[in-house]
Amino acid sequence: MDPAAKATSKRQVTLPEVVRSALGIKGSDGIIFRVEASRVVLARIPDFLVPAGTIGVPAAERNVAWGEVMRRTLSARAATRR
């Protein structure tokens, strides 16, 4: 039987113990959620650096100074608002 949980009036859900154990989730661990159509996939975040690798970076933006990335982004936005 699959573990289940119910949302509270504040829309909070407690992860069942079997889920926490399977993922190795402890009290202070972060959790990342990915929505896929009508499903949600969740995983434990081992440390704060792990989410940085979950966001794809286009090849043109790799190894580019942050200021240059911001300049390109603002220019692209401005061009779409004209």
C-alpha positions in Angstrom: 0.0 0.0 0.0 1.3 3.5 -0.9 1.8 5.9 2.0 -0.7 8.8 2.1 -1.0 12.1 3.8 -3.7 14.7 4.1 -3.3 18.5 3.7 -4.1 20.7 6.8 -6.2 23.8 6.6 -3.0 25.7 6.0 -2.3 23.4 3.0 0.7 21.8 4.8 1.5 18.1 4.5 3.6 15.9 6.8 5.7 13.4 4.9 4.9 9.9 6.1 7.8 8.2 8.0 8.2 5.5 5.3 8.9 8.3 2.7 11.3 10.2 5.0 13.2 7.0 5.7 13.3 6.0 2.1 14.8 9.4 1.1 16.9 9.8 4.2 15.2 13.0 5.1 16.1 14.5 8.5 14.5 17.4 10.4 16.6 20.2 8.9 17.0 18.8 5.4 15.7 20.7 2.4 13.4 19.1 -0.2 13.1 20.0 -3.8 9.8 19.5 -5.7 9.3 19.1 -9.5 5.8 19.3 -10.9 5.3 17.0 -13.9 1.7 17.4 -15.3 -0.5 16.1 -12.5 2.3 14.5 -10.4 5.0 15.9 -8.1 8.4 14.3 -7.7 10.4 15.2 -4.6 13.9 14.6 -3.4 16.1 15.5 -0.5 18.6 18.3 -1.0 21.9 17.1 0.6 23.2 20.7 0.9 22.6 24.1 -0.4 24.9 23.7 -3.5 22.9 20.9 -5.1 20.0 23.0 -6.4 22.5 25.1 -8.4 23.0 22.1 -10.8 19.3 21.6 -11.3 18.8 24.7 -13.4 20.0 24.3 -17.0 22.3 27.0 -18.3 22.3 27.7 -22.1 25.7 27.2 -23.7 25.9 30.8 -24.6 25.6 31.8 -20.9 28.3 29.4 -19.6 31.6 30.9 -18.4 30.2 34.4 -18.8 30.5 37.1 -16.0 27.4 37.7 -14.1 27.3 41.4 -15.1 27.3 40.3 -18.8 24.5 37.8 -18.2 22.4 40.6 -16.6 23.2 43.0 -19.4 22.1 40.5 -22.0 18.9 39.6 -20.1 17.9 43.2 -19.6 18.6 44.0 -23.3 16.5 41.0 -24.4 13.6 42.1 -22.1 13.8 45.6 -23.4 13.6 44.4 -27.0 10.4 42.5 -26.3 8.7 45.5 -24.7 9.1 47.8 -27.6 
